[in-house]
Amino acid sequence: MRKLTLSITVLSLGAAGALTAQSPLRPAPSGRATSVVTLTVPRDPAAPAPAQPAAQAAPPITVKLDYGQPHLRGRALHTDSLVPYDSTWRTGANDPTTLTTGVDLVIGGATVPAGTYVLYTIPTRGDWKLIIQKSAGQTAEYDPKHDVARVDLRRRNLSEPVESLTMWLIPSTAPGKGGGELRLAWGTTAVSTTWSVK
C-alpha cells in the first residue's frame, strides 16, 4: 500500500508543473458509481469434472447498478431542488440510474426480465416507491409510459448520515436461488427491497 501511495504522490508532483498555466483543478460535483453482483452456477461436487476447459466456459451472469453519485456538501437532502418529497426523482445525478441484468429477476415481488432498465424513486416521509422503466433513451424527465413495475421500498433512519448517495446490490449467502437486497442510502435515510433470480 505504501508503494501505491508514493507512486501517486510522485505522479501528482510531476504533473504540477504542467498545470501551473491552467485554472486550478477542482473535483466534479458528482461522479459515477456501480454495484455489481456476479451470479454463477454452483458445481455439483458429485458430478464429473467438466470436459470443457475453463477458458471456454460461459461468461458469468451479472446484475449491475450504475448511477450518478451526488454529494450533500452541507445541503439539506429533502428540498425542492435536490430530492423533493412526493415527486418522481431520477435517483442520482446527471445520467439516469440503470439496472442491467443478464437473468430474469424478481425485485420486491415484481418480475423484471433480463435487460437494461432505468430506475426512478418517489421519496416520501414514510416508505419510498421504486419505479423500474424500460430503457428508452430517457433523460432526467420521468415518463410513465415506460414503467415496467413499481415496488415498495422499506425506509429506515440512519444514526450517522451518508454524505454521498450510495446504492448496493447485496448478495445473500443463503442456500437456494441467488438473491439479496437492493439498498439505497443518502443523508439519514436508507431504503431497501429484496431481489432474487426468477
Number of C-alpha atoms within 10 A of each C-alpha: 5 6 8 8 9 11 10 11 11 11 10 11 10 11 10 11 9 9 11 9 8 7 7 7 7 6 6 7 11 16 15 14 16 17 16 17 19 12 17 12 9 6 10 8 7 6 7 8 9 9 6 8 7 8 7 7 9 8 8 11 14 14 21 19 22 21 26 21 21 22 20 17 9 7 11 11 17 14 10 9 8 15 20 15 17 13 12 19 21 23 27 27 20 16 16 22 23 22 23 17 21 16 16 15 21 15 24 19 15 14 16 22 16 14 15 20 24 28 25 24 22 21 23 15 10 12 15 20 22 23 24 24 24 19 17 10 7 14 13 16 11 17 11 10 8 16 17 16 16 19 17 19 23 15 21 14 12 13 9 9 14 16 16 16 21 21 23 18 21 16 18 15 10 9 7 8 13 19 23 19 17 21 18 18 21 20 21 14 18 22 22 23 19 21 23 20 19 14
